[in-house]
Amino acid sequence: MESFFRTHKYLVEHLDGVIPRQLMEQIDWSHRLIGIKGTRGVGKTTFLIQYAKEFFDIEKKDCLYINLNHFYFTIRTITSFAKEFVENGGRTLLLDQIYKYPNWSAELKECYEQFPQLKIVFAGSTVMKLDEDVELSSIVNSYNLRGFSYREFLNILLGKNFLSYSLNEIITNHKAIAESICKEIDPLELFWDYLHHGYYPFFLEKRNFSENLLKTVNMMLEVDVLCIRQIELSYLPKLRKLLYLLSLSSPGKPNISQLSIDCEISRATVTNYLEYLRSARLINMLYSEGEEFPKKPDLVYMHNTNLMFPLRLSPIEDQSLQETFFYNQIHHSDCKLKKGSKTGMFIVEKNNNKYKFKIEGQKGRGKKKSDLIYAVDRLAIGDNNVIPLWLFGFLY
């Protein structure tokens, strides 16, 4: 136990340059069992340590961070560890890499029932299916930690404190919001930088971002997808090939039959793998209204624009980047997206409201249709139903 406290203290004391995450304010910390899900590389470990640093006195030893990837937990159960922790005055356990521990869901339920004075906050992969365990899902408050929005990216680099806005606020008041932001910065100046390397927090590290991202993607496939979904290692090359082929045509309509031939797997396996890649936050799938998985998606997008560059060595069209950015930022604001009637068009549903968006590279001179909202790139401030594309990066 003391060894883990020493590690905890070291991590908290050496957490420099803390980056505020909006999720920290959105979580109901009074709940006894909290799950933080996020894709590899978005900062889940840092988030847990940041919580410990902000809310607990390190000397009281009532909060403890542990990584369940430690070999100690090959012979020690979470339940017995939690019992010892509580008996010594512990009140909050922060469990990282929860999915590395076998039978983790059963032991979380056991801890919840046996130690009413204990709070557990655990972090794991987006590939984990909490809702498959009905008993666990009924007692867990689950949250998603996402990669940086454009707003967070700007706040970090420029030392600003820009606030986020709801979709309704942006649609109804975008001109005033954009004008207030433009008084402080040029929002277009760093937009391409964000598209290239701003989504994952490790862009702040002094390492080659593209190489680091490729390493992270491979870890997502090798550990998160194969391990959690219990896929044989021999299928890894096929999964990697599928992701690569999708990246070459993204955004594009997947040809399931051709992908089946190219990857040497069945059509049903291709469909399943698409869902695995989606749950790992490597791709997004877009459907027409009234359709959803397991039907074939109308379009497949990379999950975020950062993924498009290292996976796809050929030049990327601006329209592809713009649509991928819009999908990613809107999707993260808990909206439902469906395919519109034409290329570059989305139907967005939020709080029983439905909006039709068209993504454009620059503001055209033609007459704008009143039933559409235009998200336009290379535009600082919009007007009426023409909104700057970058502003949708302020949704969270």
Solvent accessible surface area in square Angstrom, and as a share of the most:
residue,aa,sasa,rsa
1,M,49,0.22
2,E,91,0.41
3,S,63,0.40
4,F,20,0.08
5,F,20,0.08
6,R,158,0.58
7,T,68,0.40
8,H,9,0.04
9,K,80,0.34
10,Y,126,0.48
11,L,54,0.27
12,V,13,0.07
13,E,94,0.42
14,H,101,0.45
15,L,23,0.12
16,D,119,0.62
17,G,69,0.66
18,V,54,0.31
19,I,37,0.19
20,P,109,0.69
21,R,22,0.08
22,Q,47,0.21
23,L,16,0.08
24,M,14,0.06
25,E,153,0.69
26,Q,98,0.44
27,I,10,0.05
28,D,72,0.37
29,W,37,0.13
30,S,93,0.60
31,H,51,0.23
32,R,67,0.24
33,L,2,0.01
34,I,0,0.00
35,G,0,0.00
36,I,0,0.00
37,K,31,0.13
38,G,1,0.01
39,T,6,0.03
40,R,46,0.17
41,G,27,0.26
42,V,0,0.00
43,G,19,0.19
44,K,28,0.12
45,T,55,0.32
46,T,62,0.36
47,F,2,0.01
48,L,0,0.00
49,I,10,0.05
50,Q,4,0.02
51,Y,4,0.01
52,A,3,0.02
53,K,86,0.37
54,E,97,0.43
55,F,105,0.44
56,F,47,0.20
57,D,72,0.37
58,I,45,0.23
59,E,118,0.53
60,K,142,0.60
61,K,85,0.36
62,D,33,0.17
63,C,4,0.03
64,L,0,0.00
65,Y,12,0.05
66,I,2,0.01
67,N,51,0.26
68,L,6,0.03
69,N,82,0.42
70,H,96,0.43
71,F,173,0.72
72,Y,69,0.26
73,F,9,0.04
74,T,105,0.61
75,I,149,0.76
76,R,50,0.18
77,T,59,0.34
78,I,1,0.01
79,T,16,0.09
80,S,42,0.27
81,F,2,0.01
82,A,0,0.00
83,K,102,0.43
84,E,56,0.25
85,F,2,0.01
86,V,17,0.10
87,E,119,0.53
88,N,108,0.55
89,G,37,0.36
90,G,0,0.00
91,R,103,0.38
92,T,5,0.03
93,L,0,0.00
94,L,0,0.00
95,L,0,0.00
96,D,3,0.02
97,Q,41,0.18
98,I,0,0.00
99,Y,23,0.09
100,K,61,0.26
101,Y,15,0.06
102,P,102,0.64
103,N,103,0.53
104,W,43,0.15
105,S,27,0.17
106,A,39,0.30
107,E,16,0.07
108,L,0,0.00
109,K,36,0.15
110,E,67,0.30
111,C,1,0.01
112,Y,54,0.21
113,E,130,0.58
114,Q,95,0.42
115,F,18,0.07
116,P,89,0.56
117,Q,87,0.39
118,L,6,0.03
119,K,37,0.16
120,I,4,0.02
121,V,0,0.00
122,F,1,0.00
123,A,0,0.00
124,G,1,0.01
125,S,4,0.03
126,T,9,0.05
127,V,1,0.01
128,M,3,0.01
129,K,68,0.29
130,L,13,0.06
131,D,105,0.54
132,E,128,0.57
133,D,35,0.18
134,V,118,0.68
135,E,113,0.51
136,L,1,0.00
137,S,45,0.29
138,S,87,0.56
139,I,37,0.19
140,V,15,0.09
141,N,45,0.23
142,S,59,0.38
143,Y,44,0.17
144,N,62,0.32
145,L,7,0.03
146,R,50,0.18
147,G,0,0.00
148,F,1,0.00
149,S,0,0.00
150,Y,0,0.00
151,R,23,0.08
152,E,10,0.04
153,F,0,0.00
154,L,1,0.00
155,N,25,0.13
156,I,42,0.21
157,L,77,0.38
158,L,73,0.36
159,G,67,0.65
160,K,69,0.29
161,N,129,0.66
162,F,17,0.07
163,L,121,0.60
164,S,33,0.21
165,Y,53,0.20
166,S,54,0.35
167,L,4,0.02
168,N,83,0.42
169,E,78,0.35
170,I,0,0.00
171,I,31,0.16
172,T,97,0.57
173,N,79,0.40
174,H,8,0.03
175,K,91,0.39
176,A,49,0.38
177,I,11,0.05
178,A,0,0.00
179,E,67,0.30
180,S,54,0.35
181,I,4,0.02
182,C,36,0.22
183,K,173,0.73
184,E,101,0.45
185,I,21,0.11
186,D,80,0.41
187,P,1,0.01
188,L,57,0.28
189,E,129,0.58
190,L,32,0.16
191,F,10,0.04
192,W,136,0.48
193,D,43,0.22
194,Y,5,0.02
195,L,8,0.04
196,H,45,0.20
197,H,46,0.20
198,G,0,0.00
199,Y,4,0.01
200,Y,0,0.00
201,P,22,0.14
202,F,20,0.08
203,F,32,0.13
204,L,79,0.39
205,E,78,0.35
206,K,208,0.88
207,R,137,0.50
208,N,96,0.49
209,F,28,0.11
210,S,35,0.23
211,E,110,0.49
212,N,14,0.07
213,L,0,0.00
214,L,53,0.27
215,K,126,0.53
216,T,13,0.08
217,V,4,0.03
218,N,38,0.20
219,M,69,0.31
220,M,0,0.00
221,L,3,0.02
222,E,71,0.32
223,V,31,0.18
224,D,4,0.02
225,V,0,0.00
226,L,10,0.05
227,C,69,0.41
228,I,45,0.23
229,R,54,0.20
230,Q,162,0.72
231,I,29,0.15
232,E,117,0.52
233,L,129,0.64
234,S,79,0.51
235,Y,82,0.31
236,L,21,0.11
237,P,83,0.52
238,K,52,0.22
239,L,1,0.00
240,R,113,0.41
241,K,93,0.39
242,L,0,0.00
243,L,3,0.01
244,Y,98,0.37
245,L,42,0.21
246,L,5,0.03
247,S,1,0.00
248,L,75,0.37
249,S,68,0.44
250,S,3,0.02
251,P,31,0.20
252,G,14,0.14
253,K,127,0.54
254,P,9,0.05
255,N,89,0.46
256,I,9,0.04
257,S,50,0.32
258,Q,82,0.37
259,L,16,0.08
260,S,15,0.10
261,I,120,0.61
262,D,47,0.24
263,C,2,0.01
264,E,134,0.60
265,I,17,0.09
266,S,61,0.39
267,R,133,0.49
268,A,69,0.54
269,T,34,0.20
270,V,0,0.00
271,T,27,0.16
272,N,70,0.36
273,Y,11,0.04
274,L,1,0.01
275,E,22,0.10
276,Y,43,0.16
277,L,0,0.00
278,R,70,0.25
279,S,2,0.01
280,A,3,0.02
281,R,48,0.18
282,L,0,0.00
283,I,0,0.00
284,N,6,0.03
285,M,14,0.06
286,L,2,0.01
287,Y,16,0.06
288,S,35,0.23
289,E,80,0.36
290,G,81,0.78
291,E,61,0.27
292,E,121,0.54
293,F,69,0.29
294,P,99,0.62
295,K,115,0.49
296,K,88,0.37
297,P,2,0.01
298,D,25,0.13
299,L,36,0.18
300,V,3,0.02
301,Y,2,0.01
302,M,1,0.00
303,H,1,0.01
304,N,3,0.01
305,T,5,0.03
306,N,0,0.00
307,L,0,0.00
308,M,1,0.00
309,F,43,0.18
310,P,17,0.11
311,L,21,0.10
312,R,26,0.09
313,L,162,0.81
314,S,61,0.39
315,P,128,0.81
316,I,27,0.14
317,E,119,0.53
318,D,71,0.37
319,Q,59,0.26
320,S,10,0.07
321,L,8,0.04
322,Q,3,0.01
323,E,6,0.03
324,T,1,0.00
325,F,3,0.01
326,F,0,0.00
327,Y,10,0.04
328,N,3,0.02
329,Q,0,0.00
330,I,0,0.00
331,H,68,0.30
332,H,9,0.04
333,S,17,0.11
334,D,103,0.53
335,C,6,0.04
336,K,140,0.59
337,L,17,0.09
338,K,39,0.16
339,K,56,0.24
340,G,8,0.07
341,S,97,0.63
342,K,127,0.54
343,T,116,0.67
344,G,6,0.06
345,M,23,0.10
346,F,1,0.00
347,I,16,0.08
348,V,0,0.00
349,E,57,0.25
350,K,51,0.22
351,N,120,0.61
352,N,162,0.83
353,N,71,0.37
354,K,113,0.48
355,Y,38,0.14
356,K,90,0.38
357,F,0,0.00
358,K,54,0.23
359,I,3,0.02
360,E,32,0.14
361,G,21,0.20
362,Q,125,0.56
363,K,106,0.45
364,G,36,0.34
365,R,248,0.91
366,G,53,0.51
367,K,200,0.85
368,K,46,0.20
369,K,116,0.49
370,S,114,0.74
371,D,92,0.48
372,L,10,0.05
373,I,21,0.11
374,Y,9,0.04
375,A,0,0.00
376,V,0,0.00
377,D,15,0.08
378,R,132,0.48
379,L,29,0.14
380,A,37,0.28
381,I,62,0.31
382,G,3,0.03
383,D,60,0.31
384,N,123,0.63
385,N,37,0.19
386,V,6,0.04
387,I,1,0.01
388,P,0,0.00
389,L,0,0.00
390,W,1,0.01
391,L,0,0.00
392,F,0,0.00
393,G,0,0.00
394,F,0,0.00
395,L,13,0.07
396,Y,21,0.08
